[in-house]
Amino acid sequence: MILLLALFLGTSIAQVRTWTVGEGGMSWSSQSEVSVAVDFRDPWVVRPYGFSPGENIVKAVGPWQDLYNHPPKDLRTEGGSRVWNRSSEGFPNAAVVDGDEATSTGESYKQFGVDQTGRTFFFDLGASYPANRIVFYPSPPGREDYIRAFEVSISDGRHFSPEGGPIYEVLRRVEVNREPKVELPFSPQLLRFVKLRVLSSNPFEIAEMEIYGEGFVPRASYLSKLVEFEGGRPVVFGRLKVEATSLGDGREAYVEVRVRDGADDTPLIYYRRDPETQAQEEVSEEEYRNLEEWERGPIRTDAVNWSPWSNPFRIDTTGAFELPLDFLPGPRRYFQFRLQFEGTYWEAMQVYRLSLSYSLPLADSAVGEVALLGQPDPPGGVANTPTGREATFTYDIQAEFRSEGLKGFDGVRIEAPGKPTFVELWMGDPPSDVSPDSVKVGEWSLEVYFPSHRITEDHNLPVRIVFQATPLAYSTHFRGWLLDTGGNLPQPILAGDASREVRTNSLWVFGSLEEPLSDLEVSPVVLTPDGDGTGDATEVSYNILQLVERARVEVEVYDISGRRVREVFSGALDPGMHIHTWDGKDDVGNLVTPGMYICIVSVHTQAEVFRRVRAVTVVY
């Protein structure tokens, strides 16, 4: 389902607007597409279910889906609560889980002359809940029509057979039962499935099946509906703010947030499979649901129109937390998020507000491509330069304007390794030199502003930025954004054909293979750790280059006899510049004796270990 955003936009004059669910916005239940073990009893808070000892879990997790005598095909996937029975008649089961002891199975299992032995009822709570007691009984008018022999089996919902069925364990088998109301206490444990098998032949009825427990559900999940903005217009996203509270005394509970955005309202693609040729044909979701099982093909994520789910953003304590959304491609029409709760019986996280900032795009689209200066058409269309060496790059940008009311842009931000250097700004076709109004250089960032040459629909010139940077990894992604000094959110630049001259159509630059450890320096080389504030410590700095994954790094200090006196650092590091400090002390914390020492930095890769050595002298 799709939510068309019409409320909670902030003031009408605001360029950056906010969508909110939870406290101060829309209720959590109204925005839920799929939820598992989530408590919506407070509409402004979302959290895993938590139960007190006298609270009936069966009633809390309703409404139940009555499957009659048709067991579900998929028992592994968590979701809503379901009940079914094993009988040829297909009697209804809803009365057993409605929380009303005045309703029951009635006359269904009281037929004259029918042996009721073997009747079996299945209850799926939809998720694994903390439980310690099961109760079932007939209605007051049918007090004598109770089950006189039975077997109850349970499953935690975490262990399944190879065929996909839950693995049950017998909780209690009673050959002779004389109590209309059956109560089965057991040690606290997770419980998802309950199987009640009748072992007596007599007529019976069941009014209620009740399950009790205490504590929080250790695992719960929430998937939002697709959120649509501004009457269906694409937007760009700013920041996601999540406000959460920790329940309990420990720190074992957390909630993970993932997000994605899309260009259409179908994140999944459904396929029909031809049973004879095995050829696959794309169909709608409704058509797929109506297919026979043998006709159903795969279901795949629409990777063209939808971004993948983001890496998890973990929250494990009380507070307000923000996640920049500049990694999402855009502009896009739809946004979706999901929450994964993990905890214990006594600890949980709850989220009381989630808000998202957004604005209209600066242009309908913006594509860019990067190349080495003087090499617009590299072999294979791939820009390649030695890793760890400064190079000069061109960054071409072309915007497209189709919609009314788009403001255009007057700045560009490029994410570049190290501290990039601005060289030139060109505009037009053919390009001509333009003086920027201002340039801002930061760590891994270059921002070029040109409000006196703003790019708009009526002044839509190609833009080229020339800059210098030093790639440190085997592959470097030069991400970029359009900027607006008027206050709108940055708009991502997507890879594409931005220049007739350049042939890369990419924002990636690849590095040639060289040694991954470079620029090792120790400063100062003379260490005087006497506590006077001068020369009391030395910095060990170096670059890690071209690695595609984190590498294990060790920084150690040895005396001239080869004995290690101090492990300064040991751990996994990403490519880039790293700095560590040695204070002249050994591993025990004592100052070393005066003399010469050797600092060794080791980088462990899959192929070999690379080492560099520098000398440092300690004097007093």
N, C-alpha and C positions, 0 to 999 in steps of 0.2 A: 504494500500500500504506500501511497505517496502523500506526504503532508505538504499542502500548498501554504506557504508562509504568508500570513496576513496580519499577525499580531506580534507584539513585543519587538518592534523594529527600532525603538528609540525615537528620537525626534525626527520629523520629516526633513529637516534641513541638514541632518547629519550625513556626511559622506560615508563614514564607516558606521555600520549598523551592527546590532547584536541580536542574535537568536538565543533564547534561553529555555531550558527545560529544568524543572525542579522549582525550588523556592524562587518566587518572583516571576515565573514563566508558566509554561504548560506542565500539566501533570505527567509524571513518568509513565503511567499506564497508557495514556493517550498516545504516546510516541513509541510504544513498544511494538515491534514486528514479531519477535520471538523472545520469550523469556523463560528461563529454567530456574526453578527454586528461588524466585525473586519475590520479595514481600512488597505488595502494593497497598497495604492497608493504610499507610500514611501516603497520600497522593504526591507529596512534595519531597519524598525521600525514597531512594532505591537502595536496597540492601538484601543480603541473603535472609531467608526465613530464619527466625529464632523462636523457640518454643519454651513455654513454662511447663512444669510437670503435668498440669491438668488440662492442657490444650490438645484438642483432637487434630492431628495432622491431616487426616482424611478430609475433614471439613474445611481446613484452611487452604488446601491446595486445589480446591474445586474452582470452577465447575469441571466435573468429570465427563469424559467422552465415553458413552456406552457403545461398545462394539458388538453387543449381543453375543453371538457364538462365532464371531469372526476374529481370530487373533491377528494382531498387526504383523505385517511382514518384516518391519524393522523394529527390533527390540533394543538395539544398542543405543540409538540416538536418543538423547535426553530431550524432554519437551513437556507437553501437558499430561495430566493424569488420565488414565484409561482403565476400564474394567471390562472383562468379558468372561464367558463361561464355556464349558465344554458340554454341550448338549445338542441333540438333533433338533429340538423344538425352537431354539433361538429365543428363549425367554429374555425379557429385559432385565437389566441389572441396576439401573439408575437409583432405585429406591434404597439400595444397600449402602450408598455412599452420599446420600443427600443431607445427612446430618439431622434427619427427622425420624425419631423412633416410632412415630405414628404410621409411617409408610413402611412397606415391606415387600417381599417377593410375593406376598398374597397366596393365591391358590396354585401358583405355577408348579410347585413341587409337592402338591397334595393330591395328585390324581389317584383315584381309587384303583388299587391293584397294581400300581407301578412301583417297582423296586428302585429306590433312589440311590442305591449304592453306586459310587463312582462319580456322582455329580461333582464337578470341580469348578471353582471360581478363581479368577486371576485378577490381581490388583497391581497396577503399575503406577507408582506415585509420580513418575516422570523424572525423578532425580533421586539421589541418595540422601536420605534424611536421618538424623540421629534419633534412634528409637529404643525403647526398653519395655514396651507393653503392647499387646494386641488384645482387643476385646471384640466379641460379636455376640448377638442375641436376637431373639424374635421380638415382635411387637407385643405390647401388653395383652391385647385380646387373644393373641395366638401363643400364649405363654407355654402351653403344653406341647406345642409343635416345634420343639427344638431339636437340634442335631445331637444324636445320642452316641455317635462315634465319629471321629474325624482325625485328619492328619494335616498339620499346618507346616508348610515349608517356606523358607525365606531366602532372599538373595540380596546382596549389597548393591547390585547393579554395576559392579566394577569387573566382574569375572564372567566370561561367556564361553560357551562351547564353540568348537570350530564351525558349527552350523549357524551360530549367531544367537542361540538361546541362552537365557540366564542360567547360571549354575546354582541350583537350589541346595540348601541343607535343611534336613528335617528339624524343625524347632520342637515340635511336640506331636506325639501320636497317642491318642486316647481311644482305647477299645470300648470302654464303658464310661459314658458321661451322664451324670445325674444333675448337672447344673444348667438351667436355661441360659444364664449369662455366663459365657466362658471368658475368663481372664487369664492371659498367658504372659507373665512377667519374664524378662530375660535380661542378661547383661547388656548394658548400653553398647550399641553398634550401629553402623550405617545400614539402612534398609531402603530398598527401592521396590522390590517385587515381593508379593505375598501370594501363596497358592494354598487355598483351602479345599481339601478333598474330603468328601463325605464318605464315611465307611459304614453307615447304618442304612437299613432299607426303609425305615419309617418315613412317613410324610413329615415335611419340615417347612419352616419359613425363616428368613433372615431379615431383620429390620435394619440393622446397622452393623457395619464393619468399622471399627475405630482403632486408630494407632496413636500411641502416645510416646513422647520422648522429651528430651530437655537439651537445650543448647542451640547453637547456630548450625545451619547447613554448611559443611566445609567447602562446597563448590557450588557456585551459581553463575548464571550468565544472562546478559541483556543485550539484545540486538535491536537497534532503533529502526524505525521506518526510514524510507528515503525522504530526505528533507529537500524541498524545492523552494527556490527563492525568487523574489521579485517578479511574480507572475510568470515564471518559467524562463526568465532570462539568465544566462550564465553569469556567474560572479567569481570573484577571487577571494580567497580566504586568508585571514590574518592570524589570529591566535585562538587556541582552544583553552579555556579556563575551567578547571575542575576543582570543586570545593568539596572536601571529604572529611569524615570524622572517623576516628578509630574507636571501636567498641571492644572493651576488654582491657586487661592490664599489660598484655605481652606485645611483641612486635612480629608475630608470625603471620598475621593477616595482611593481605594486600589486595588491591584491585588494579588490573591492567587495562589500559585504554588503547584501542586501536581505531584508526579512521581510514576512510578512503573517499574519493569523489568520482563522479561519473558524468558522461555526456548524455546518457539516455536512462530510461527507467527499468532496464533489464540487465542487472549485473551478471546474470547467468545465461548461457546459451544451451538450449535443449535440442537433442538430436533424436530423430527416429531412425532406427536401424532396419534396413530391408532384410528379412530373414533368409532370403535366398542369396542375394549378392553381397550382403553385409555392407552395402553402401549406406552412407549416413546423410540425412536430410534435416536441415534446421527447421524446428517447429516452435510454436508458442508454448508457454508453460501450461496453459489450459489444455492444448492439444496433447502435450506430453502426458499429463495426468490421466487423460482418457485412453491412452494407448494400452494395449495388452502388455503384460510383463515381457514377453519375448520380442516385442517391437521397440522397447525402450532402449535407446542408445545412451551414450555418455552425457553427463552434464558438465559443462566447462565454464570457467570464468571468462567473461568478455574482456580480454586483455587489451583490446583496441580502444574501447570506450570507457573502461573503468581502470583506475589505478589499483595496484595490489594493496592489500591491507598493510598498514604501516607497522613498523616494529613496535612492540609493546611499550607503553609509557606507564611505568609502575609507580603506584602511590601506596605507601605503607604507614602513614602517620597523619594526624590531624593537620589541616591547613588548606591553603589555596595554591594550586599548582597550574602553571601555564606551559603550553606546548606550542611553539611556533609552527605554523602550517605551510611555511614557504617551500616545503618539499613536495607538496601536492601539485600535479599539473593543472593548468587552468588557462582561461576561465572554464568552469564546468557548471552544469545546471543542478547537480544533485550532490548531496553529502550524506554519509552514513557513518555511524560509530557503533562500537560494541564494547561492553564492559565484561571482564572476566574476574569474578570474585573468588579468592582462595583464602581459607582460614582454618580454624579449628572449632571444636564444639563451643569454646568459651571466648573466642576472638573472631571479630569480623570487621570489615570496613563498610561504611555507608557513604553514599554520594548524595548530597542534598542540592547541588546545583551544577549544571554544565552549561557553559555559554560559549558562543562562537561568534567572532567578529568577521564581517565580510563587507565588501563594497562592490559596486559595478566595476567592470574591467575598464582599463584605460584605452584598450583597443580590442576589437573582436578577436584578434590573434596576433602573436608576435613570434617570429621564428628567427633563429640565429645559427651561425656556424663559425667555427674557429679554425684558424690555419696559422702556420708559421709565416712571418713576413717574407715575401719573395717566393713563397712556395704555395700558391693558391690551389694548385692541382697536384697534390702529392701522389706518389705511386699507390695504387689501390684505394685512393680517396681517404687515406688515413694520415693525419698529422703525426709525425714521429720526431722526437728530439732526445738527446742523451739526458738521462736522469741525473739530477743534481747540478746541472749547468743552466745558467740563466739564458733565456731565449726571448726573442721578440715575436709577439703574436698579433694577429688581426682578429677582431671580433665584429662580424657583420650582423646587423639587425634590420629586419623588414617587418613593419606593422601593416595590418589590414583593418580597414574601417568599413563596416557594412551597416551597423545599427546607429540609430539616432541617439544623440545625447552623450556620446563618449568623449571624454575630455582630452584624450591624448596623453603624452608623457613628455617630461622635460629633464629626465635623468635616467641613468643606467647603473645598476650595480652588478659587478662581476665577482664571483667567488674564485680567487686565485691563490695558489699556495704561497706561503711565506708572506713577504710584504711586497706586493707588486709595485711597479713604477709606471706612472702614466707617461705616454710619449706623445700621442696626437689624437685629435678628434676630426673625423672627416664626415661630410654629408653630401648627398646628391649622387647622381649617376650621369657622367663620371664623377667620382668623389672629389671634393675640394676641401681644403683645410679650414676648420672652424675653431675659433677660440672658445673653450668652455667658460662658463661663468664661474665655476668652482670645481675643485677636485678634492676628494677626501680619500686618503689611503690609510688602511688599517691592516691588522693581522688577518690575512686570508681574504682581504676585501679591497676592491677599488670601486669608488663611486664617482661618476662624472655627471655634472649638472650643466644644463644648457637652457634655462628658462627663456633667454632671449632668442632661442631658435627652437621653440617648442614644436614637437611633432604632433600634428592633428590631421583630421581628414582632409582639410584644405591645404595642408603643408606636410604632406606625407613623403618625406625624403628617406632614402636608405641611410643608415647610420653605421659608421665604422669607427671602432675604438682600437687604437694601437697601444700596446702596453708590453712591459717586460715582466717575466715571472720565472721562477725556478721550480719546475716539476720535481716532486720528491718521491712519487710513487710510480709503479709501472704504468698505471693508467690514472689520468687526472681528468675529472669532470669539471669543466669551467661553466658552472651554472650561472644564470643571469636573470635579472629582473628589470622590468620597466619601473621607473620611479615617478612620483608626482609630488612636487613641492607643495601642492595645494591640499594635501591631506589624504588622498585616496591610498588604498593599500597597494603594495608592490604587486606587479603581475609577472608570473613566471615567463621566461623566454624558452620556447620549445625548439628542439633541434629541427632544422629544415633548410630549404634552399632560400637563403637570404641575399645572395649575390650571384650575378651571372658569371662573375670572374672566379669565385671560389667554388671548389668542387667537393668539399668534405661533407656538407650537409650534416655535420655532427658538432657536438660540444665537447667531445672527448679528444684528448691528446695522449698518445702512448709513448712510453720511454724505452730506449734501448737498454739492454741488460748491462749493468756495471755493478761494481761492488756496492753492497747496500749500506756500508758504514763509511761516512765521510765527515770532514770538517771537525775532527776531534781537537778540542782545545782545553787546556787547563790554565785557569787564571785566578789569582796570580800563581806563578810557578814557584814562588818562595812563600812558605806558610809560616806565620809567627803566632801560634795560638796561645798568647800570653794574656788574653783578656783585655787588651787595651783598646779594642774596637777597630784596630787596623790590621789587616792580614790574618784575622783569626780563623778564616775558612777560605777554601778555594772552590771555584765552580768548575765542574766537568761538563762541557757542552759538546754535542755532536748531532749529526743528521742521520736519520734512517731513511733510506731511499728505496723506491721501486718495488717494495713488497706488496703482494696482493692480499696479505692477511697479517695479523699481529705476529710479532717475533719475540722470542724470549731474549731478554737483554740482561747482562750482568756487568756491573761496574765495581771493580775490586781494587784494593790497594795492597801492594806487596813491599816487603823490605828487600834490600839488595841480596839477602841470602835466599830469597825465593819463598819466604814464609808469608802467608796471607795475614795481614793485620786487621783488615776491615772490609766487610762487604757493604759497600755504599748503597747499592740498589740491586734488586733481582726481581724481575717480573716481565709481563708481556706489554709491549708498546706498539703503537701505530706508527706508520711513517711520519716523519716530520722532525722538527728540532726539539731536543730534550736537554734539560739541565738538571744536574744533581750537585749537592754540596757535601764536601768532606771537611769536618771540623778538626782534623788532626788527632782524633781519638781512635782507639782500637775497638774491636767488637765488644769488649767488656765495658768500655766507657772511660778508659784511662788514656791520658795523653801519651802519644808515642814518643820515643826518644829522638833527639835531633839526628838528622842524617838525610840521605837520599832515599826516596821511595818511588815505586813504579805504579802508575795508574793504568789498569788494563780494562778496556771496554770490549765485551764479547757480544756478538749478535748471532743467534742460532737460527739458521734457516733449514729447510728440508734437505738442501743439497750439502751444506757444510757450515762450519762455524767461522765467522770473520772476526778478527781481532785487530785492535789498534792500541798502541802503547804511548804514554807520555810520562815524563819524569817530573817529580815535584820534590822540593827540598824543604825540610822542616828545620827551623832554627829558633832559638830563644834569645 
